[in-house]
């Protein structure tokens, strides 16, 4: 397996690294050492041409409980290899190419150049034409009647939220609009410990109540016609990767059928229940093992998860403000024009966090 991978690396004329600003600088060092070893060269990246694509206005590497300085220092800009790179700046927003005014406003938003409100740092006023009441946001994004028959009408729409808790609430509300057969699946939860006597300290009811990041819920309620997102790589060759969105086509006792959204001539796939383990990077004092379908409802997703995607209509739910660099810019730049976006908020003033030291 390693020799086949090495052969592909040696034969590659160019290696492309997408969404590079979101990658920790340590990954750059690891890839550099790997390519030097495979190519038998002490040149940077083994002498292979590398193309790094991305925008530093977008979200930076995630550093759990890290300060602003920790996040900035973890980016590839502070890796020693960065100094030897030739940099090109793209100045044209291709996604919003047909709405020049919106594209110019996005650039100011991403650069942190919009006027602060009443002199308060990291604040910005959202244009009134883009805002709506929080209660009306779902109506803007999704139709009242949703089913497998009209999935094309809402498959390229999304509600974005800063936090997972807000996503769960939106997903539950939108699921009620789907007209299709419904089934709930419960997981099998256990705790991973070295001492068997420790298992008694974590009753099953307690484990069932937990929903760590990256794991599906204990009780997963689905309907035919509902949209879900994969949480694990099932079969990359068939594009069944972490983050892929599917539409449920058939519910069974022990599995369900689904197909990839917006892909023509795609056969239905069978999604099985698999063992999933918590990452250990969350606030849980234990490692939990959950046997469940590796999916979550995906009528709403976090801003971080949406990076790199394009939607026909976007609702941004902001009852609470964003909390790190680039989140507001990423959320506003997922669509092609201002008419396809609404921000659900209680006031037209919110936070826009921009780390200027990364952009300069």
RACORVEN-V852026 format. One record per pair of residues at least 4 apart in sequence whose ideal C-beta (glycine too) atoms are under 6 Angstrom apart, sorted by the first residue. I is the first residue (numbers start at 1). J is the second residue. D is the distance in whole Angstrom. If there is no record, write none. Layout:
BEGIN
i=<I;I>
j=<J;J>
d=<D;D>
END
This chain:
BEGIN
i=<6;9;14;15;15;16;17;18;19;19;20;20;21;21;22;23;24;24;25;25;25;25;28;28;28;32;35;35;35;35;36;39;39;41;41;43;44;44;45;56;56;57;57;57;58;58;58;59;59;59;59;60;60;60;61;63;63;63;64;66;66;72;72;72;73;76;77;93;95;96;96;96;99;102;102;106;106;108;108;109;109;110;112;114;116;116;117;117;117;122;122;123;124;125;125;126;126;126;126;130;130;131;131;132;132;132;132;134;134;137;137;137;138;140;140;141;141;141;141;142;142;146;146;146;147;147;147;148;148;151;151;155;156;156;157;158;158;159;159;159;159;160;160;160;160;161;161;161;161;162;162;166;167;167;170;171;171;171;174;178;178;178;180;180;180;181;181;182;183;184;184;185;186;187;187;187;187;188;189;189;189;190;191;191;191;191;192;192;193;202;208;211;212;212;212;213;214;215;215;216;216;216;220;222;222;224;226;227;227;227;227;228;228;228;228;229;229;229;230;230;230;231;232;232;233;233;234;235;236;240;245;245;246;246;247;248;248;249;249;249;249;250;251;252;255;255;256;257;257;258;259;259;260;271;273;273;273;274;275;275;276;277;278;278;280;301;301;303;303;303;306;307;311;311;313;314;314;314;315;316;316;317;318;318;318;321;321;322;322;322;324;325;325;326;328;329;335;335;356>
j=<38;38;49;48;50;51;52;53;54;308;52;54;54;56;59;27;61;74;74;76;78;79;76;79;81;45;39;45;46;48;46;46;47;46;47;47;81;84;50;358;359;110;326;329;307;326;330;304;307;326;330;71;75;325;74;70;71;74;281;70;71;355;357;358;78;82;82;103;336;102;103;336;337;337;338;332;333;113;114;114;329;329;354;124;120;123;123;125;349;351;353;349;352;348;349;130;131;343;348;341;343;343;348;136;137;342;344;319;344;315;317;344;142;315;342;157;159;313;315;154;174;154;177;178;179;180;225;224;225;155;247;261;311;312;313;311;314;170;300;315;317;303;306;316;331;166;167;300;317;303;322;317;300;302;300;297;299;300;299;223;225;226;223;224;225;224;251;223;251;219;221;220;219;218;290;291;292;291;207;208;290;289;199;202;286;288;287;289;198;206;218;217;278;282;284;282;279;276;290;220;292;296;293;226;248;248;248;245;247;298;299;246;295;297;298;245;296;298;242;244;295;294;242;294;241;242;240;240;241;244;261;298;258;260;261;256;258;257;258;259;268;257;256;256;270;272;271;268;270;271;266;268;266;293;291;292;293;294;289;291;290;289;287;288;287;305;306;327;330;331;334;330;334;335;340;334;335;341;342;331;343;344;343;345;350;350;351;327;328;351;353;353;355;330;352;333;340;341;360>
d=<5;5;5;6;5;5;5;5;5;6;4;4;4;5;6;5;4;5;6;5;6;4;5;5;6;5;6;5;4;5;5;3;6;5;5;4;6;6;5;5;6;3;6;5;6;5;5;6;6;4;6;5;5;5;5;5;5;5;6;3;5;6;6;6;5;6;5;4;6;5;4;6;4;6;4;6;5;4;5;6;5;4;3;5;6;5;4;5;5;5;5;6;4;6;5;6;5;5;5;6;5;5;5;5;6;5;6;6;4;5;6;3;6;6;5;5;6;6;4;5;6;6;5;5;5;6;5;6;4;5;5;5;5;4;4;5;6;5;4;4;6;5;6;5;5;4;5;6;5;6;5;6;4;6;4;4;5;5;4;5;5;5;4;3;4;5;6;5;4;6;5;5;5;5;5;6;4;4;4;6;5;5;6;5;5;6;4;5;4;6;4;5;5;5;6;6;6;6;5;6;5;6;6;5;5;6;5;6;6;5;6;5;4;6;5;5;6;4;6;5;6;5;6;4;5;5;4;4;5;6;5;5;4;6;6;6;5;5;6;6;5;4;5;6;5;5;6;4;6;6;5;5;5;6;6;6;5;6;6;5;5;5;6;5;6;5;6;5;6;5;6;5;5;6;5;5;5;5;5;5;5;5;6;4;6;5;4;4;5;6;6;5;4;6;5;6;4;5;6>
END
